[in-house]
Amino acid sequence: MSEIDWKTVSEQRRVFGLAYLIAERAHAGDFRDLPDGRPYFEHVKDVADFFDDWETKTVAILHDAIEDTREKPEGVRVTADSLKGVIPDHLIAGVVAMTKPPKSGNEPKEDEGKLQAYLAYVRGQVKENAFARRVKLADNYVNMRDLIAVEKDDADTRWQLHKYARSIAELTK
């Protein structure tokens, strides 16, 4: 039986605990855009629950924090810079890779253009980072599971399911 390095385990728990608190605060008062209206923080916990290793779990709990706090006040807003010194740099890189670019106003309006823009983000940003790739696969799965669970069979739901399925296909080839 090998010895456990409790100092390392303690540091890993500390980092994940801080990430958890950051994500909890970042998503406080936010709700999923689904009929069940679950708190958004439940979504990031669902994604993080897929992973046993503390590094991927840390990226997963923070995966929407930067993107979802851009319009929030200072002190709640999460940025790559605000994570420095708290979260290891290689994990911040995973969170940044998961973060969609801010909207520019020039986004495509039609579904096919939106899909291609999303897949370009997945190919060009997410897929290149091992942590982000794993977390995005879990995120897509959780999103699909939640959409299927609401049993709403309309064009928008089918389009969202198609988008996530295409993302999974892109991330696994």
Residue, then its C-alpha position, 0 to 999 in steps of 0.5 A: m500500500s502506498e503512502i498518501d501525500w496528505k499535504t498534496v491532498s490538502e492543497q487539492r481540496r483547498v483549490f477545489g473548495l475555492a473554485y466551488l465557492i467562486a462558482e457558487r457566487a458567480h451563479a448565485g441568483d441565476f437559473r437554467d433556461l429550462p421549464d424546471g427552472r433549476p438554479y444554474f449552479e446545479h448545472v455546473k455541479d452536475v458537470a463537475d460530478f462526472f469527474d473524479d480527478w480534482e483538476t478536471k473537476t475544478v475546471a468543470i465547476l468553473h466552466d461557465a464562470i467567466e462567460d456568465t459573469r461578464e455583465k455582473p458587478e466587480g467582486v462577482r465578475v470572474t476573469a482569468d486575472s481574478l483566478k490567478g494566484v487562487i487557481p493553478d495556471h494550467l486549470i485557468a487555461g482550461v476554464v478560458a478555453m471553455t469560455k465563449p468569446p463575448k458577443s460582437g453583434n456580428e453573430p449569424k442570425e440563421d441556425e446554420g450560421k449559429l451552428q458553424a460559429y459554435l463548432a468553430y469555437v469548439r474546434g478552435q478553442v475547446k478541443e485544443n485543451a485536454f481539460a476543456r475537451r473533457v469538460k465540454l463533452a460532459d457539459n454537452y451530455v448534461n445539456m442534452r440530458d436536461l433537454i430530453a428530460v423536459e420532454k419538449d418536442d419542438a424545433d428549438t429543442r431539436w436544434q439544441l440537441h443537434k448542436y450538442a450532438r455535433s459538438i460531441a462528434e467534433l470533440t471525439k474525432 
